[in-house]
Amino acid sequence: MGRKRIYEVVKHLPAEELDKRIKKLEKDARILKRLYFIRHLYRGMSVEGAAELVGITKATGYSWLKRWNSRGYKGLIPEFGGGRPAKLTKEQKEKLKEMLKERDSWTTKEVQKLIEEEFGVSYSSWQVRRILKSFGMKYAKPYQKDYRKPENAEGEICQSPL
């Protein structure tokens, strides 16, 4: 049985200040989770125990502890790379939105084809649905059309011989 290593946590903030920041940041779940982790360490819990309580891996716990010890609170703020740039610019998306408003209903395939013809950009149907959702548009399956229905069926009153 191996010995457990004991890592000390640097107390950059008094416990009361840590609690105040936790209450203030309850809306930012990422930072809040990390602050709870640090608070557990302040109270003498092991990294493994604190990580289990907040639902992260042991390796993530040690990473958060290193960042806290080296940079304090700022070390807990997530740093994102930004992701892949969008294929369509904001102006192109606005133009697409205006084009889609010209007609009542579109199929995903039609929108996909429109984007490719108008902007020279190829999207999967899944991504087209995401774009439409970001525009606030709803996705629905169209009603099946009955080929036997007369063109003026809406205006006709059906009289059945009873």
ChimeraX attribute file (.defattr): number of C-alpha atoms within 10 A of each C-alpha:
attribute: neighborCount
match mode: 1-to-1
recipient: residues
	/A:1	3
	/A:2	4
	/A:3	5
	/A:4	7
	/A:5	8
	/A:6	8
	/A:7	11
	/A:8	13
	/A:9	15
	/A:10	15
	/A:11	15
	/A:12	14
	/A:13	11
	/A:14	9
	/A:15	14
	/A:16	9
	/A:17	11
	/A:18	19
	/A:19	15
	/A:20	10
	/A:21	15
	/A:22	20
	/A:23	11
	/A:24	11
	/A:25	15
	/A:26	12
	/A:27	10
	/A:28	10
	/A:29	11
	/A:30	13
	/A:31	20
	/A:32	19
	/A:33	18
	/A:34	24
	/A:35	22
	/A:36	18
	/A:37	24
	/A:38	27
	/A:39	18
	/A:40	18
	/A:41	22
	/A:42	17
	/A:43	10
	/A:44	12
	/A:45	14
	/A:46	18
	/A:47	26
	/A:48	16
	/A:49	15
	/A:50	22
	/A:51	24
	/A:52	14
	/A:53	12
	/A:54	15
	/A:55	12
	/A:56	15
	/A:57	14
	/A:58	15
	/A:59	12
	/A:60	13
	/A:61	23
	/A:62	15
	/A:63	13
	/A:64	21
	/A:65	24
	/A:66	16
	/A:67	16
	/A:68	22
	/A:69	16
	/A:70	13
	/A:71	12
	/A:72	16
	/A:73	18
	/A:74	11
	/A:75	17
	/A:76	21
	/A:77	15
	/A:78	10
	/A:79	7
	/A:80	6
	/A:81	6
	/A:82	6
	/A:83	6
	/A:84	6
	/A:85	7
	/A:86	7
	/A:87	13
	/A:88	14
	/A:89	10
	/A:90	10
	/A:91	9
	/A:92	14
	/A:93	16
	/A:94	13
	/A:95	12
	/A:96	19
	/A:97	15
	/A:98	11
	/A:99	12
	/A:100	16
	/A:101	10
	/A:102	8
	/A:103	8
	/A:104	6
	/A:105	12
	/A:106	14
	/A:107	14
	/A:108	17
	/A:109	13
	/A:110	12
	/A:111	19
	/A:112	20
	/A:113	17
	/A:114	17
	/A:115	19
	/A:116	13
	/A:117	11
	/A:118	11
	/A:119	14
	/A:120	12
	/A:121	13
	/A:122	15
	/A:123	16
	/A:124	11
	/A:125	16
	/A:126	10
	/A:127	13
	/A:128	17
	/A:129	20
	/A:130	14
	/A:131	15
	/A:132	17
	/A:133	12
	/A:134	10
	/A:135	13
	/A:136	9
	/A:137	13
	/A:138	9
	/A:139	14
	/A:140	9
	/A:141	6
	/A:142	9
	/A:143	6
	/A:144	6
	/A:145	7
	/A:146	7
	/A:147	7
	/A:148	6
	/A:149	9
	/A:150	9
	/A:151	9
	/A:152	7
	/A:153	9
	/A:154	9
	/A:155	7
	/A:156	9
	/A:157	7
	/A:158	8
	/A:159	6
	/A:160	5
	/A:161	4
	/A:162	3
